[in-house]
Amino acid sequence: MKWISHKITTGAVVFALSGDPAGALISAAASTFPDFVEGKDYESPKWRKNHRKVSHWWVAYCAASAVFFFWTYLHYGKVPPLFQALSRKDVFVFVPVCMYLFLGSTLHVLEDALCGKVPLLNPLRRTFGLLLFRVGSAAEYGFVCAIVGISMFVTRIFRIGGIWY
């Protein structure tokens, strides 16, 4: 997916799940991290060989996100909106921020699995994914619009979003 598609899709999904606009923005910003760490030398044979390998291993991002989710839940008793956590002037506010950062990267990998292959269990082999659409195609943008629409519908059902608090 294009970076803008990652940002829009991730932001919409996270807002629908959390109801937290600040958390959704953090996840959207972090949604391009797996591509960012690979650099921008797109024509290089080395870049092509290593693209969507170790940097796109979902296990690492998902595990980190889960650890920070449970840490947040244990500390606060729920996953509070970030502004509420900030208002408590609590040193643990970095925990939900980290959760949203890793959640954005996890969603990036899942989104990339819809238009190509990413590592499943071995971070050195691209073995998991579908080819539902090509990067930059009209189908990609249609997918993004559908995810945003579904997220808006879910947010409307729960009034302000947030099915986990």
C-alpha positions as CSV (number, residue, x, y, z in Angstrom):
1,M,0.0,0.0,0.0
2,K,1.0,3.6,-0.4
3,W,2.1,5.4,2.7
4,I,-1.0,7.7,2.6
5,S,-3.2,4.6,2.5
6,H,-1.5,3.1,5.5
7,K,-2.0,6.3,7.5
8,I,-5.7,6.7,6.6
9,T,-6.6,3.0,7.1
10,T,-4.7,2.7,10.3
11,G,-6.0,5.9,11.8
12,A,-9.6,4.9,10.9
13,V,-9.3,1.4,12.4
14,V,-7.6,2.5,15.6
15,F,-10.2,5.3,16.1
16,A,-13.0,2.8,15.6
17,L,-11.4,0.4,18.2
18,S,-10.3,3.0,20.7
19,G,-12.4,6.1,20.3
20,D,-9.2,8.0,21.0
21,P,-8.2,10.6,18.4
22,A,-4.7,11.1,19.9
23,G,-4.1,7.3,19.9
24,A,-5.4,7.1,16.3
25,L,-3.0,9.9,15.2
26,I,-0.1,8.2,16.9
27,S,-0.9,4.8,15.3
28,A,-1.4,6.5,11.9
29,A,2.0,8.2,12.2
30,A,3.7,4.9,13.2
31,S,2.0,3.0,10.4
32,T,4.8,3.7,8.0
33,F,7.6,2.7,10.4
34,P,8.2,-0.8,8.9
35,D,8.9,0.8,5.4
36,F,10.8,3.8,6.9
37,V,13.4,1.6,8.5
38,E,14.2,0.0,5.2
39,G,15.2,3.3,3.6
40,K,14.3,4.7,0.3
41,D,16.7,3.1,-2.1
42,Y,13.8,1.5,-4.0
43,E,15.8,0.6,-7.2
44,S,18.7,-1.1,-5.3
45,P,18.9,-4.9,-5.6
46,K,19.7,-5.1,-1.9
47,W,16.6,-3.1,-1.0
48,R,14.4,-5.2,-3.3
49,K,15.8,-8.4,-1.8
50,N,15.2,-7.3,1.8
51,H,11.9,-5.5,1.4
52,R,9.1,-6.8,3.5
53,K,11.3,-9.2,5.5
54,V,12.6,-8.6,9.0
55,S,11.1,-5.1,9.1
56,H,7.7,-6.5,8.3
57,W,7.6,-9.4,10.8
58,W,4.2,-9.0,12.4
59,V,5.2,-11.2,15.5
60,A,7.6,-8.5,16.9
61,Y,5.1,-5.6,16.5
62,C,2.1,-7.6,17.7
63,A,3.9,-9.0,20.8
64,A,5.2,-5.5,21.7
65,S,1.7,-4.0,21.2
66,A,0.1,-6.8,23.4
67,V,2.7,-6.3,26.2
68,F,2.0,-2.5,26.3
69,F,-1.8,-3.1,26.0
70,F,-1.8,-5.4,29.0
71,W,0.6,-3.1,30.9
72,T,-1.8,-0.2,30.2
73,Y,-4.8,-2.3,31.2
74,L,-3.1,-3.4,34.5
75,H,-2.0,0.1,35.4
76,Y,-5.1,2.0,34.5
77,G,-7.8,-0.7,34.8
78,K,-8.7,0.1,31.2
79,V,-7.2,1.7,28.1
80,P,-7.9,5.4,28.8
81,P,-7.9,8.0,26.1
82,L,-4.4,9.6,26.0
83,F,-5.6,13.0,27.1
84,Q,-7.1,11.4,30.2
85,A,-3.9,9.6,30.9
86,L,-1.9,12.8,30.4
87,S,-4.2,14.7,32.8
88,R,-3.3,12.3,35.6
89,K,0.3,13.5,35.3
90,D,1.4,9.9,35.5
91,V,4.8,8.6,34.5
92,F,3.2,5.6,32.9
93,V,1.6,7.7,30.1
94,F,4.4,6.4,27.8
95,V,2.9,2.9,28.1
96,P,-0.3,3.6,26.1
97,V,1.7,5.8,23.7
98,C,4.0,2.8,23.0
99,M,1.0,0.6,22.6
100,Y,-0.4,2.9,19.9
101,L,3.0,3.1,18.2
102,F,3.4,-0.7,17.9
103,L,-0.3,-1.1,17.0
104,G,0.3,1.2,14.0
105,S,3.2,-0.9,12.8
106,T,1.2,-4.2,13.3
107,L,-1.6,-2.8,11.2
108,H,0.9,-1.8,8.5
109,V,2.1,-5.3,8.2
110,L,-1.4,-6.7,8.0
111,E,-2.3,-4.1,5.4
112,D,0.8,-5.1,3.3
113,A,-0.3,-8.7,3.5
114,L,-3.3,-7.7,1.5
115,C,-1.2,-6.7,-1.5
116,G,1.8,-9.0,-1.3
117,K,3.7,-11.3,0.9
118,V,5.1,-10.7,4.4
119,P,6.9,-13.0,6.8
120,L,4.6,-15.2,8.9
121,L,6.8,-17.1,11.4
122,N,10.3,-16.8,9.8
123,P,11.3,-13.1,9.6
124,L,13.6,-13.9,6.7
125,R,11.0,-15.4,4.4
126,R,7.9,-13.8,2.8
127,T,5.3,-16.5,3.0
128,F,2.1,-15.0,4.1
129,G,-0.3,-12.7,2.2
130,L,-2.8,-12.2,-0.5
131,L,-2.7,-10.2,-3.7
132,L,-6.1,-8.5,-3.4
133,F,-4.9,-5.4,-5.2
134,R,-1.7,-3.8,-6.6
135,V,0.0,-0.9,-4.8
136,G,-1.4,2.4,-6.1
137,S,-4.3,0.9,-8.0
138,A,-7.9,2.0,-7.9
139,A,-8.7,-1.2,-6.0
140,E,-6.3,0.0,-3.2
141,Y,-8.1,3.3,-2.9
142,G,-11.5,1.5,-3.0
143,F,-10.3,-0.7,-0.2
144,V,-9.2,2.3,1.9
145,C,-12.6,4.0,1.3
146,A,-14.4,0.8,2.4
147,I,-12.3,0.5,5.6
148,V,-13.0,4.2,6.4
149,G,-16.7,3.7,5.8
150,I,-16.8,0.5,8.0
151,S,-14.9,2.3,10.7
152,M,-17.3,5.2,10.6
153,F,-20.2,2.8,10.8
154,V,-18.6,1.0,13.8
155,T,-17.8,4.4,15.5
156,R,-21.5,5.5,14.9
157,I,-22.8,2.3,16.5
158,F,-20.7,2.8,19.6
159,R,-21.5,6.6,19.4
160,I,-17.9,7.7,20.0
161,G,-15.9,4.6,19.1
162,G,-14.0,2.7,21.6
163,I,-14.9,-1.0,22.0
164,W,-12.1,-1.7,24.4
165,Y,-12.9,0.8,27.2
